[in-house]
Amino acid sequence: MLADTIRSMLFGLSDDHVILEPRSGQLLHPEALVAFQRLCADAQAAGFDPVIVSGFRSFDRQRVIWDGKAMGRRPLLDSSGEPMDISQLSPKQRVFAILRWSALPGASRHHWGTDFDLVDAGAMPEDYQPQLVPREVADEGFFGAFHRWLDEQIACGLSHGLFRPYGEDSGGIAPERWHLSYAPRARELEQLLTPENLRTLLQSCGLALCDTVCEHLQEIFVRFIRVPDHCYPQNHR
């Protein structure tokens, strides 16, 4: 049985565990904020200007995204980013298509405040709104130079505990080069998340497609929730 404070943090049921990152107005876990500030100092010295565009995300916010896609109110995209016709999909196909781009409520790493999405503000054209899509972070994209620099920092162990949980495509969540995670705390919280405690939460809230999610929850955990050990920095595996 999870303590109430841990349960609230794990599932994004409150924001008591996060604090304000003043420039972006986003909320982060305090230790993740320190790591980000240190990374910012290094990046600015190298000529970049990182800014967070999405930090803490509550369970309720993640559920709005999920239910919108499940019910056809938000576009559902295939692996190449093209819209799909949900009327042609079985419930399982619909669930797995959502999971390709959006986390299951209760299982989003954004709930913890340890994870955030960032861009290089200095590389954006005037009045540009980041979309967080692959073309922006490709080597030839707006933010490509920043992410090549970040690749080097992570590879050399100079990223202050930050890493990319979705840096590669293993058949689950699509690669998200913009998504960073603070390994020390994220690893601890990930180990507390189980199919059993997540199932209990989802069955209590009436999530769209909940029966299908619960039927395939073990497979969902392996493909879309657990980050492989080798993705974590070596000293946080």
KOLDRENTI-595454 format. One line per field, with one value per residue: z, y, x of N, C-alpha, C, O, CB in turn; residue in three letters. Coordinates in steps of 0.05 Angstrom, whole numbers, plus 5000, padded with zeros to 4 digits. Each point is the difference from the previous one (the first is absolute). Last residue first. Glycine has a CB too. Example, Ala and Ser with C-alpha at 12.3 -4.5 7.8 and 13.67 -1.06 7.14 Angstrom:
BEGIN
nup (5142:5042) .
nnorth (4955:4898) .
neast (5257:4982) .
caup (5001:5000) .
canorth (5024:5024) .
caeast (5016:4982) .
cup (5014:5000) .
cnorth (5022:5024) .
ceast (4985:5018) .
oup (5004:5013) .
onorth (5022:5000) .
oeast (5010:5021) .
cbup (4953:5012) .
cbnorth (4965:4977) .
cbeast (5014:4941) .
res (SER:ALA) .
//
This chain:
BEGIN
nup (4745:5037:4975:4906:4980:4948:4911:5035:5060:4933:5059:5005:4947:4906:5010:5097:5031:4916:5009:5095:4973:4927:5072:5044:4907:4971:5088:4995:4912:5074:5118:5071:5068:5034:4920:4995:5099:4999:4913:5038:5080:4934:4928:5068:5003:5067:4928:4958:5087:5004:4902:5008:5080:4947:4900:4978:4887:4918:4912:4922:4969:5024:4931:5031:5083:4945:4921:5022:4945:5085:5055:5054:5072:4976:5109:5065:5061:4940:4924:5010:4988:4902:4973:5048:4969:4911:5001:5037:4923:4944:5051:4982:4906:4993:5036:4901:4940:4960:5085:5044:5073:4925:4947:5084:5063:5076:4944:5053:4941:4959:5019:4979:4998:5091:5013:5081:5034:4971:5064:5080:5035:5104:5062:5093:5008:4971:4938:4925:5010:5006:5043:5031:4903:4927:4934:4884:4934:5025:5072:4929:4940:5079:5018:4904:4989:5085:4967:4882:4928:4934:5063:5024:4905:5041:4958:5000:5069:4988:5078:4998:5079:5025:5010:5087:4983:4974:5091:4997:4972:5065:5065:4985:4997:5072:5043:4990:5040:5066:5011:4963:4954:5042:4895:4895:4988:5062:4927:4983:4939:4975:5006:5086:5069:4982:5002:5082:5036:4962:5035:5085:4983:4971:5078:5054:4952:5010:5095:5000:4905:4948:4973:4919:5008:4975:5063:5091:5006:5102:5041:5004:5084:5005:4913:5020:4925:4942:5056:5045:5045:5026:5015:5045:5048:5009:4984:4937:5049) .
nnorth (5062:5084:4972:4979:5055:4926:4959:4917:4995:5047:5052:4942:5052:4970:4911:4975:5058:4985:4904:5011:5062:4962:4999:5086:5040:4947:5022:5095:5037:5073:4977:4999:4979:4910:4955:5067:4991:4902:4997:5061:4942:4921:5039:5081:5090:4985:4984:5082:5046:4963:5014:5088:5020:4965:5016:5080:4981:5073:4985:5039:4912:4929:4916:4959:4915:4900:4978:5068:5085:5050:5076:4995:5017:5056:5031:5079:4974:5054:4955:4981:4907:5013:4965:5072:5066:4955:4992:5091:5023:4944:5039:5090:4976:4958:5060:5018:4908:4967:4947:5013:5050:5035:4918:4949:5086:5056:5080:5093:5087:5077:5095:4984:4887:4958:4996:5055:4944:4895:4950:4922:4940:4959:4917:5027:5039:4918:5025:5012:4905:4967:4922:5065:5029:4955:5087:5007:4950:4903:4997:5033:4927:4940:5040:5001:4912:4975:5047:5003:5095:5025:5063:5035:5013:5055:5093:4972:4995:4904:4955:5062:5071:5009:5112:5001:4964:4907:4973:4974:5089:5041:4927:5014:5099:4998:4926:5056:5074:4935:4960:5095:5006:5054:5032:5019:5071:5030:5050:4981:5070:4958:5047:4963:5067:4987:4902:5011:5063:4943:4920:5052:5029:4907:4966:5072:4979:4905:5021:5056:4965:5098:5049:5079:5096:5000:5068:4967:4896:4997:4888:4907:4962:5053:5000:4899:4931:4986:4921:5024:5086:4963:4911:5044:5056:4920:4907:4907:4897) .
neast (5426:5027:5090:4969:4897:4918:4998:5040:4920:4912:4913:4901:4928:5011:5045:5004:4924:4950:5023:4972:4925:4952:4931:5020:5005:4922:4959:5036:4984:4971:5003:4932:5068:4992:5031:5073:5018:4988:5047:5068:5003:5000:5056:5059:5054:5069:5064:4965:5010:5093:5013:4955:5056:5083:4972:4928:4978:4994:4940:5042:5027:4925:5002:4891:4996:5015:5053:5069:5027:5064:4969:4921:5069:5094:5038:5025:5071:5060:5045:5091:4992:4997:4910:4951:5068:5005:4900:4993:5060:4941:4924:5043:5019:4907:4935:4988:5053:5080:5004:4889:4960:4943:4988:4976:4945:5004:4987:5032:4953:5073:4989:5105:5045:5066:5096:4987:4928:5019:4912:4992:4923:5036:4994:5000:4912:4955:4928:5062:5017:4887:4964:4932:4991:5082:5049:4980:5058:4992:4935:4938:5031:4998:4908:4975:5043:4955:4915:5029:4989:4935:4962:5088:5053:5097:5049:5117:5068:5010:4958:4896:4947:4898:4977:4918:4907:5010:5025:5096:5033:4936:5011:5100:4995:4930:5051:5081:4945:4963:5090:5067:5103:5084:5037:4992:5071:5085:5076:5106:5047:5100:5085:5028:4981:4904:5018:5056:4932:4928:5045:5006:4906:4979:5051:4956:4915:5020:5018:4914:4938:4948:4909:5028:5006:5095:5040:4968:4968:4941:5011:4939:4969:4918:4959:4947:4997:5074:5022:5087:4977:4910:5041:5075:4931:4940:5074:4959:4990) .
caup (4991:5010:5029:5012:5004:5023:4993:4986:5018:5003:4984:5010:5026:5001:4975:4987:5018:5000:4975:5002:5016:4988:4988:5022:5012:4981:4999:5024:4992:4975:4977:4976:4989:5018:5003:4975:4995:5021:4993:4979:5012:5019:4987:4993:4983:5017:5013:4981:4997:5025:5003:4981:5012:5028:5006:5021:5026:5018:5027:5017:5005:5008:5011:4979:4996:5019:4993:5006:4994:4979:4980:4974:5003:4983:4977:4981:5007:5027:4997:5008:5028:5017:4995:5012:5029:5010:4996:5023:5023:4995:5008:5029:5010:4995:5025:5016:5010:4982:4998:4982:5014:5015:4981:4992:4979:5011:4996:4998:5023:4995:5003:5015:4986:4989:4972:4982:4993:5000:4974:4997:4971:4987:4971:4993:5000:5022:5026:5006:5015:4986:4993:5022:5025:5014:5023:5025:5002:4984:5016:5019:4984:4994:5024:5007:4982:5007:5025:5022:5019:4988:4995:5023:5001:4996:5013:4983:5007:4983:5007:4996:4979:5007:4979:4993:5002:4974:4991:5000:4978:4975:4993:4993:4975:4979:4993:4982:4974:4987:4990:5019:4988:5015:5023:5014:4990:5004:5015:5005:5019:4998:4980:4974:4995:4994:4973:4980:5001:4986:4972:4994:5002:4976:4978:5003:4994:4971:4991:5007:5025:5000:5026:5003:5015:4984:4973:4996:4984:4975:5005:4979:4998:5024:4992:5012:5012:4992:4980:4979:4983:4987:4979:4977:4987:4985:5017:4998:5000) .
canorth (4976:5001:5000:4975:5004:5017:5028:5011:5007:4979:5009:4995:5013:5029:5015:4993:5006:5029:5007:4989:5017:4998:4974:4981:5006:4991:4971:4988:4976:4990:5007:5000:5027:5017:4989:5004:5029:5008:4989:5016:5025:4996:4995:4972:4997:4998:4974:4980:5001:4991:4972:4986:4998:4990:4971:5001:4989:4993:4992:5024:5012:5027:5015:5011:5029:5010:4990:4971:4987:4981:5008:4991:4974:4997:4981:5000:4980:5005:5011:5028:5002:5005:4979:4976:5004:4998:4972:4985:5007:4987:4972:4997:5006:4978:4994:5024:5015:5023:5014:4986:4991:5022:5017:4991:4979:4975:4979:4973:4984:4971:4992:5018:5024:5002:4990:5016:5025:5021:5009:5026:5003:5025:4999:4994:5024:5001:5002:5029:5009:5020:4988:4985:5015:4992:4982:5011:5028:5006:4998:5022:5023:5000:5004:5028:5016:4996:5014:4985:4987:4975:4982:4983:4998:4973:4994:5005:5026:5021:5003:4975:4999:4976:4982:5009:5029:5012:5006:4976:4983:5014:4997:4972:4993:5016:4986:4977:5010:5010:4977:4986:4997:4984:4988:4983:5006:4978:5008:4981:5013:4991:5016:4989:5004:5028:5004:4988:5016:5025:4995:4994:5025:5016:4988:5005:5028:5002:4991:5018:4989:4978:4989:4972:4997:4987:5010:5027:5009:5016:5029:5014:4992:5007:5013:5026:5007:5028:5001:4980:5007:5025:4994:4987:5020:5019:5022:5024:5024) .
caeast (4985:4973:5000:5011:5028:5008:4996:5023:5022:5021:5023:5027:5004:4995:5005:5026:5023:5003:5014:5027:5017:5026:5003:5006:5025:5020:4999:5013:5013:4991:5016:4983:4995:4985:4974:4985:4994:4981:4974:4989:4990:4979:4974:4995:4977:4976:5000:4993:4971:4987:5005:4982:4973:4999:5002:5021:4991:5021:4991:4996:5026:4995:5023:5016:4997:4980:4974:5000:4975:5001:5019:4989:4987:4976:5003:4978:4980:4990:4973:5001:4992:5024:5020:4990:5000:5027:5009:4990:5016:5027:4998:4998:5027:5020:5014:5006:4978:4996:5025:5018:5023:5013:5015:5027:4998:5011:4980:5011:4990:4997:4972:4982:4992:4973:4999:5017:4985:5020:5008:5013:5005:4991:5002:5028:5016:5019:4987:4995:5023:5017:5026:5010:4996:4976:5002:4990:5007:5024:5024:5002:5006:5028:5017:4997:5015:5029:5007:4988:5017:5011:4977:4996:4971:4989:4975:4977:4988:5013:5028:5015:5020:5016:5010:5027:4999:5000:4973:4984:5009:4995:4972:4994:5014:4987:4975:5006:5008:4976:4984:4983:4974:4980:5012:4981:4974:4981:4977:4979:4982:4972:4985:5005:5028:5003:4990:5018:5025:4996:5002:5028:5015:4994:5014:5029:5004:5001:5026:5022:5011:5019:5006:4994:4975:4980:4999:4988:5023:4999:5003:5014:5028:5015:5025:5004:4974:4994:4978:5003:5022:4994:4980:5014:5017:4984:4992:5016:4983) .
cup (5023:4991:5012:5031:5017:5000:5023:4992:4985:5017:5004:4981:5011:5026:5004:4977:4986:5017:4998:4975:5003:5016:4990:4989:5021:5011:4982:4999:5023:4991:4974:4975:4974:4987:5018:5003:4976:4996:5020:4992:4978:5012:5020:4984:4990:4984:5018:5013:4980:4996:5025:5003:4981:5011:5029:5012:5019:5027:5017:5029:5019:5008:5004:5012:4978:4994:5019:4995:5005:4995:4977:4977:4974:5005:4984:4976:4981:5008:5028:5000:5011:5030:5018:4997:5014:5030:5012:4998:5025:5023:4993:5008:5031:5013:4998:5024:5016:5010:4983:4997:4984:5012:5013:4982:4991:4981:5014:4999:4997:5025:4994:4999:5017:4984:4987:4971:4980:4991:5003:4971:4997:4971:4987:4970:4993:5002:5022:5027:5007:5019:4985:4995:5024:5025:5011:5023:5027:5005:4985:5015:5018:4982:4993:5025:5007:4981:5008:5026:5021:5019:4988:4996:5023:5002:4992:5015:4983:5006:4984:5006:4998:4977:5011:4979:4994:5000:4973:4988:4998:4976:4973:4991:4991:4972:4979:4992:4980:4972:4985:4987:5018:4985:5013:5023:5012:4989:5001:5017:5006:5022:4996:4978:4972:4994:4991:4972:4980:5000:4984:4970:4994:5000:4974:4977:5003:4992:4970:4990:5007:5028:4997:5028:5003:5013:4984:4971:4989:4988:4973:5007:4979:4998:5024:4989:5015:5011:4992:4978:4976:4980:4985:4978:4976:4986:4983:5020:5000) .
cnorth (4983:4977:5003:5000:4977:5004:5019:5029:5013:5010:4979:5010:4995:5014:5030:5019:4995:5008:5030:5007:4989:5015:4996:4972:4979:5004:4989:4970:4985:4976:4989:5009:5001:5026:5017:4990:5003:5029:5009:4991:5019:5027:4999:4998:4971:4995:4996:4972:4978:4998:4989:4970:4985:4997:4992:4972:5001:4991:4992:4993:5024:5013:5029:5016:5010:5029:5008:4988:4970:4987:4981:5009:4988:4973:5000:4981:4999:4981:5003:5013:5028:5001:5002:4977:4974:5002:4997:4971:4984:5006:4985:4971:4997:5005:4978:4994:5025:5018:5025:5017:4983:4992:5023:5019:4994:4977:4974:4979:4972:4986:4970:4990:5017:5025:5003:4992:5017:5026:5021:5005:5028:5000:5026:5003:4996:5026:5005:5003:5030:5008:5020:4988:4982:5017:4993:4980:5013:5029:5006:4999:5025:5023:5002:5006:5029:5017:4997:5015:4985:4984:4973:4980:4980:5002:4973:4992:5007:5027:5021:5006:4973:4996:4978:4981:5013:5031:5014:5004:4975:4983:5013:4997:4973:4993:5015:4985:4978:5012:5011:4976:4983:5000:4981:4986:4982:5008:4976:5012:4981:5013:4992:5014:4990:5007:5029:5006:4989:5017:5026:4995:4996:5026:5016:4989:5008:5029:5001:4990:5017:4989:4976:4991:4971:4999:4989:5009:5027:5004:5014:5030:5016:4995:5008:5012:5026:5010:5028:5003:4981:5009:5026:4995:4988:5021:5021:5020:5025) .
ceast (4993:4984:4972:4998:5011:5030:5008:4996:5023:5024:5022:5021:5028:5006:5000:5006:5026:5024:5005:5016:5028:5022:5028:5004:5007:5028:5022:5001:5014:5017:4988:5015:4985:4992:4982:4971:4982:4992:4979:4972:4989:4990:4977:4974:4997:4975:4976:4998:4991:4969:4986:5003:4981:4972:4997:5002:5023:4989:5024:4995:4998:5027:4993:5023:5018:4995:4978:4973:5002:4973:5001:5018:4989:4988:4974:5006:4976:4977:4987:4973:5001:4994:5024:5020:4990:5002:5028:5007:4991:5019:5025:5000:5001:5027:5022:5018:5009:4978:4997:5025:5019:5026:5014:5015:5028:4995:5009:4978:5011:4990:4995:4971:4981:4996:4972:4998:5016:4987:5023:5008:5013:5008:4989:5005:5029:5015:5021:4986:4997:5023:5018:5027:5007:4998:4973:5001:4992:5009:5025:5027:5002:5008:5029:5017:4999:5017:5030:5007:4984:5017:5009:4976:4993:4969:4989:4974:4976:4988:5014:5030:5014:5019:5017:5011:5028:4998:4999:4973:4983:5008:4994:4971:4991:5012:4984:4975:5006:5006:4976:4986:4983:4973:4980:5014:4979:4973:4981:4977:4976:4983:4971:4984:5008:5029:5004:4991:5021:5026:4997:5004:5029:5015:4996:5016:5029:5004:5003:5027:5024:5005:5019:5009:4992:4972:4977:4999:4992:5028:5002:5001:5016:5030:5017:5026:5001:4974:4993:4980:5002:5022:4993:4980:5015:5018:4987:4989:5018) .
oup (4997:4999:5024:5012:5018:4991:4995:4993:5010:4998:5022:4976:5008:5001:4986:4997:5002:4992:4991:5002:5000:4989:5001:5012:5001:4997:5006:5007:4996:5003:5000:4984:4990:5012:4999:4989:5002:5003:4992:4995:5006:5000:4994:5003:4988:5011:5007:4993:5004:5009:4999:4999:5010:5012:5006:5015:4993:5008:4993:5017:5013:5024:4984:5021:4999:4979:4997:5011:4985:5018:4979:4980:4997:4991:5008:4991:5004:5014:5001:4998:5024:5016:5007:5020:5019:5013:5014:5020:5015:5009:5014:5019:5011:5012:5020:5005:5004:4986:5005:5005:5009:5001:4991:5003:5002:5007:5003:5014:4980:5022:4996:4978:5018:5008:4977:4983:4984:4976:5022:4984:5011:4992:5010:4992:4998:5020:5020:5012:5018:5023:4989:5019:5001:5015:4999:4996:5007:4999:5011:5002:4995:5001:5010:5000:4997:5009:5009:5000:5008:4993:5001:5013:4996:5013:4978:5014:5001:4987:5009:5008:5020:4977:5020:4999:4994:4979:4991:4987:4979:4980:4985:4978:4977:4981:4982:4978:4977:4981:4978:4975:5007:4991:4987:4996:4997:5005:4981:5018:4990:5018:4980:4976:4988:4982:4977:4983:4986:4980:4980:4988:4987:4980:4985:4989:4983:4980:4989:4992:4982:5020:4982:5013:5010:4987:4986:4992:4983:5014:4979:5015:4996:5015:4998:4987:5008:4987:4985:4976:4977:4978:4975:4976:4980:4977:4976:5005:5017) .
onorth (4979:5001:5003:4979:4989:4982:5023:5014:5019:5023:4993:4994:5020:5024:5014:5009:5016:5018:5008:5008:5016:5007:4978:4985:4989:4983:4980:4988:4986:5001:4977:5014:5021:5015:4998:5012:5014:5007:5008:5016:5017:5005:5009:5017:4989:4992:4978:4984:4988:4981:4979:4985:4985:4980:4981:4991:4996:5008:4981:5018:5007:4999:5013:5012:4992:5007:4992:4978:4986:5002:5007:5011:4976:4980:5011:4998:4984:5008:5004:5025:5004:5005:4979:4985:4992:4986:4981:4987:4990:4983:4980:4992:4989:4982:4990:5015:5004:5020:5020:5024:4991:5016:5010:5003:5016:4980:4982:5003:4986:5006:4992:4993:4989:5022:4994:5016:5014:5004:5009:4982:5019:4986:5011:5001:5020:5006:5014:5021:5010:5006:4992:4992:4977:5002:5016:4977:5022:5005:5006:5021:5017:5010:5018:5021:5015:5013:5019:5017:5009:4979:4980:4980:4976:5018:4991:4981:5023:5020:5010:5022:4985:4998:5003:4976:5024:5012:5007:4982:4990:4999:4991:4988:4995:4996:4988:4990:5001:4995:4989:4998:4978:5021:4981:4986:5004:5022:4986:5016:5004:5012:5007:4992:5009:5016:5006:5007:5016:5011:5004:5009:5017:5009:5004:5014:5014:5006:5005:5017:5007:5015:4983:5012:4994:4997:5014:5013:5002:5007:4987:5010:4994:5012:5019:4986:5011:5016:5004:4997:5009:5009:4999:5004:5014:5007:5003:5003:5003) .
oeast (4988:4975:4997:4995:4986:5015:5007:5020:5012:5007:5007:4999:5013:5000:5014:5023:5019:5015:5021:5023:5019:5020:5011:5016:5022:5018:5013:5020:5020:5025:4990:4988:4994:4984:4975:4982:4980:4977:4978:4983:4983:4976:4978:4983:5018:4980:4993:4983:4979:4988:4988:4980:4983:4994:4986:4982:5023:4978:5015:4999:5020:5007:4987:4997:5023:4990:4977:4994:5013:4983:5012:4991:4997:5012:4980:5023:4982:4981:4975:4998:5005:5018:5012:5005:5012:5015:5006:5006:5017:5014:5006:5014:5019:5012:5010:5019:5024:4994:5014:5000:5021:5019:5020:5024:5019:4986:4983:4980:4992:5010:4977:4990:4987:5009:4997:5008:4988:4995:5005:5002:4991:5018:4980:5023:5015:5013:4994:5002:5013:4996:5020:5014:4993:5019:4981:4992:5009:5024:5021:5014:5017:5023:5014:5014:5019:5019:5012:5018:4979:5011:4985:4999:5003:4989:5003:5000:4990:5008:5021:5007:5002:4992:5015:4992:5001:4996:4979:4989:4994:4986:4983:4995:4994:4986:4988:4998:4993:4985:4994:4999:5008:4991:4990:5020:4976:4990:4996:5004:4978:5011:4988:5001:5019:5006:5007:5017:5013:5007:5014:5020:5012:5012:5018:5017:5011:5013:5021:5016:5016:4997:4996:5016:4978:4980:4986:4980:4983:5019:5004:4983:5023:5015:5016:5016:4980:4986:4980:5007:5004:4994:4998:5007:5003:4994:5005:4976:5017) .
cbup (4959:5002:4973:4949:4979:5035:4975:4991:5019:4957:4983:5048:5001:4965:4990:5017:5038:5000:4987:5028:5024:4967:4987:5019:4991:4965:5003:5019:4959:4984:5029:5045:5032:5026:4994:4985:5018:5029:4987:4988:5031:5011:4969:5038:4997:5021:4991:4970:5007:5018:4978:4969:5014:4995:4955:4995:4985:4969:4988:4943:4942:4991:4992:4948:5050:5056:4984:5023:4980:4993:5056:5039:5049:4974:5018:5023:5042:4981:4953:4984:4981:4945:4946:4970:4975:4944:4944:4984:4966:4941:4980:4984:4950:4946:5003:4981:4996:4976:5000:4971:5032:5008:4975:5002:4984:5040:4954:5010:5024:4943:4991:5013:4938:5031:5035:5055:5062:5014:4959:5062:4975:5051:4991:5047:5035:4973:4965:4938:4960:4951:5010:4993:4978:4966:5012:4978:4945:4966:5016:5003:4965:5004:5017:4981:4967:5007:5006:4976:4985:4964:4992:5016:4954:5006:5023:4945:5013:4978:5004:4958:4988:5051:4949:5048:5039:5004:5056:5053:5027:5043:5064:5056:5035:5052:5064:5044:5046:5064:5061:5050:4946:5053:5020:4962:4961:5036:5006:4980:4993:4961:4999:5046:5061:5046:5030:5050:5062:5034:5027:5059:5047:5018:5037:5061:5032:5015:5051:5048:5008:4939:5036:4937:4973:4994:5016:5052:5005:5004:5066:4951:5018:5011:4960:5055:4996:4972:5034:5058:5062:5062:5054:5055:5064:5056:5056:4947:5008) .
cbnorth (5022:5048:5017:5018:5061:5001:4963:4940:4943:4959:5056:4965:4974:4967:4948:4943:4973:4988:4952:4954:4999:4990:5021:5043:5060:5027:5020:5051:5035:5045:5025:4993:4992:4964:4957:4984:4998:4961:4952:4993:4978:4950:4967:4967:5059:5039:5023:5043:5061:5040:5026:5053:5059:5041:5017:5058:4973:5025:5004:5005:4977:4990:4956:4990:5013:4960:4970:5030:5050:4989:5015:4992:5038:5052:4961:5050:5022:5040:4976:4977:4951:5019:5018:5030:5057:5034:5015:5045:5057:5020:5022:5051:5042:5009:5024:5003:4954:4953:4937:4953:5011:5002:4978:4952:5000:5037:5040:5012:5042:4996:5054:5046:4987:4952:4974:4991:4985:4962:4982:5015:4950:5039:4939:4968:4998:4945:4955:4989:4955:5011:4963:4998:5051:4951:5003:5054:4981:4961:4960:4980:4962:4940:4958:4979:4951:4940:4973:4939:5026:5044:5060:5056:5034:4960:5058:5012:4991:4946:4943:4961:5063:4981:5036:5044:4972:4947:4995:5003:5028:5044:5006:4997:5034:5041:4994:5006:5040:5015:4983:5045:5027:4989:5058:5007:5010:4962:5063:4948:5042:4945:4999:4964:4988:4995:4958:4957:4994:4988:4950:4973:4999:4970:4951:4986:4995:4955:4965:4996:4946:5005:5033:4980:5049:4976:4991:4997:4950:5016:5005:4956:4960:4978:4997:5001:4941:4976:4954:4972:5009:5004:4964:4975:5009:4987:4988:4989:4972) .
cbeast (5037:5028:5048:5036:5009:4946:4955:4990:4975:4979:4981:4984:4938:4966:4965:4970:4953:4935:4957:4960:4941:4957:4941:4956:4971:4951:4937:4965:4987:4960:5051:4973:5047:5040:5044:5061:5064:5043:5044:5064:5050:5043:5046:5043:4987:5042:5057:5039:5021:5050:5057:5023:5025:5050:5043:5009:4944:5052:4941:4983:4995:4945:5044:4963:4964:5024:5046:5042:4977:5065:5014:4963:4992:5008:5054:4966:5033:5032:5022:5048:5012:5002:4972:4948:4980:5001:4967:4956:4990:4979:4945:4962:4989:4964:4948:4937:4949:5023:5010:4962:4952:4936:4947:4959:4935:5007:5004:5061:4966:5026:5011:5041:5019:4974:5039:5022:4991:5043:4948:5015:4970:4985:5017:4979:4953:4993:4970:4996:5016:4964:4958:4940:4971:4985:5064:4978:4986:4961:4955:4936:4959:4977:4952:4939:4972:4972:4941:4986:5055:4989:4986:5020:4991:5053:4987:5028:5054:5001:4979:4959:5005:4971:4985:5015:4961:4985:5008:5036:5052:5021:5005:5039:5045:5005:5010:5047:5025:4996:5020:4995:5010:5033:5040:4953:5045:5035:5009:5030:5035:5004:5055:5008:4991:4955:4960:4994:4978:4945:4967:4986:4955:4943:4977:4977:4942:4957:4981:4958:4968:5025:4960:4990:5008:5056:5064:5037:5032:4940:5018:5002:4962:4943:4961:4958:5010:5039:5004:5011:5021:4979:4984:5027:5002:4969:5033:5033:4946) .
res (ARG:HIS:ASN:GLN:PRO:TYR:CYS:HIS:ASP:PRO:VAL:ARG:ILE:PHE:ARG:VAL:PHE:ILE:GLU:GLN:LEU:HIS:GLU:CYS:VAL:THR:ASP:CYS:LEU:ALA:LEU:GLY:CYS:SER:GLN:LEU:LEU:THR:ARG:LEU:ASN:GLU:PRO:THR:LEU:LEU:GLN:GLU:LEU:GLU:ARG:ALA:ARG:PRO:ALA:TYR:SER:LEU:HIS:TRP:ARG:GLU:PRO:ALA:ILE:GLY:GLY:SER:ASP:GLU:GLY:TYR:PRO:ARG:PHE:LEU:GLY:HIS:SER:LEU:GLY:CYS:ALA:ILE:GLN:GLU:ASP:LEU:TRP:ARG:HIS:PHE:ALA:GLY:PHE:PHE:GLY:GLU:ASP:ALA:VAL:GLU:ARG:PRO:VAL:LEU:GLN:PRO:GLN:TYR:ASP:GLU:PRO:MET:ALA:GLY:ALA:ASP:VAL:LEU:ASP:PHE:ASP:THR:GLY:TRP:HIS:HIS:ARG:SER:ALA:GLY:PRO:LEU:ALA:SER:TRP:ARG:LEU:ILE:ALA:PHE:VAL:ARG:GLN:LYS:PRO:SER:LEU:GLN:SER:ILE:ASP:MET:PRO:GLU:GLY:SER:SER:ASP:LEU:LEU:PRO:ARG:ARG:GLY:MET:ALA:LYS:GLY:ASP:TRP:ILE:VAL:ARG:GLN:ARG:ASP:PHE:SER:ARG:PHE:GLY:SER:VAL:ILE:VAL:PRO:ASP:PHE:GLY:ALA:ALA:GLN:ALA:ASP:ALA:CYS:LEU:ARG:GLN:PHE:ALA:VAL:LEU:ALA:GLU:PRO:HIS:LEU:LEU:GLN:GLY:SER:ARG:PRO:GLU:LEU:ILE:VAL:HIS:ASP:ASP:SER:LEU:GLY:PHE:LEU:MET:SER:ARG:ILE:THR:ASP:ALA:LEU:MET) .
//
